[in-house]
Amino acid sequence: MKASMLVESKRLEVRELADPEVHAQDVLVRLDAVGICGSDVHVFEGHANWNVDAGGTPIPCATQPQILGHEMAGEVVEIGSGVRDLQLGDRVILDQGINCASRGRPPEAFCEYCATGFSHHCTDYEEHGITGLPGGFADCIAIPAVNAIRIDDDFPLDLATMAEPLGCVLHNLRLMAAGGARFSIAADDPRDRIKNIVICGLGPSGQIFGKALRSILDFEGTIIVTDPRSSKLRLAAESFDATPIEINDSTDVPSAIRELTDGNGCELLIDACGSPHAWADFAAIIRKQATAVLYGFGRERGAGASLDRLQWRGAHLITSSGASGSIDPDGRSNLYRECLSHLQSGRVDVRDLITHRYTDLENLEQALGVDPTEPDYLKGVLVRSSD
């Protein structure tokens, strides 16, 4: 098979590799659509590396090249001898996380995380395209059959790749709802109800947060969004009735937010950008005992951007933790199934988020290193079929 391998920061090589070995409980999936995540861009640029040794030290790509890509969809082309619930030709999305069910353990032997709905925090967790296991920027992938969720209709595979980022968003929102914070969307006492939400950063995740808040959680209050790009602000206003604040050199974000919230600030802050400049303002735009969801990568927490100021506000902090969810009786992710259902039904419409499509592995240096900096870029997908 062919695969695009990251051999050093900002350098990919398309190589011929042996086809993956398919074990008894595995399936081989032809990868027809793979989303390009901001995490892929961070690894490509050399800003992050989650492939670490036993001591937690990152393994350089020059030592162990990586195949990135973890938002995967495709067609089953080979089935292991022990697989009974998938067939050749099935179209599937993939949960890239290897958990207790992926390793064939019965529910009574699950670790404490897998047993309680945190499958992406498994004690033996590994992740295709992230922690060194081969990812989706290749012709095919061998993966445990329980990590493959069937698509039962002709839903386009490029849209199906969005199940993974939607899963990350929903998991964070559920942590927020279950975390015992002062304010919540469904609070019985109006004084404890979330009335104003601020989303900082309107990449794909920021946009999905807004869509999910409206269409899944039925939030009817004010969603204030901040971003330096007017096109992203317009999209948020159109798709989930957001109130935009465009960031430039003269924007006083805290003052603008206080004006929009009658001087109170917000009860829920979602950091979907990871910018240290935004981080420095967070304590000034939340109410006391508000919740802050720290989702974006890239934050620097030193000096003026330290956690101290948020701590003294009594903030309830939720940190990004992937697309964790409960494991169904058949070993598959309940959350990925739910997300696929939301996408198929149109309850969460992501058609307006995909701005760039690529057809060849050779396009990926452009897709990871050039296009994400362009003003019109929002989300890219590698599409390697006519689907």
Secondary structure, DSSP 8 states (H G I E B T S, - for coil): -EEEEEEETTEEEEEE-------TTEEEEEEEEEEE-HHHHHHHHTS----B-TTS-B--TTTS-B----EEEEEEEEE-TT--S--TT-EEEE--EE-TTTTT--GGG--TTGGGT-GGG-TT-EEBTTSSB--SSBSEEEEEGGGEEE--S---HHHHTTHHHHHHHHHHHHHHHHS--S-BTT-SSGGGB--EEEEE--SHHHHHHHHHHHHTS---SEEEEEES-HHHHHHHHHHH--EEEE--TT--HHHHHHHHTTTS-EEEEEE-S--HHHHHHHHHHEEEEEEEEE--S----SGGG-SHHHHTTT-EEEE--TT---B-TTSSBHHHHHHHHHHHHTSS--TTT--EEE-SGGGHHHHHHTGGGSTT---EEEE-S--
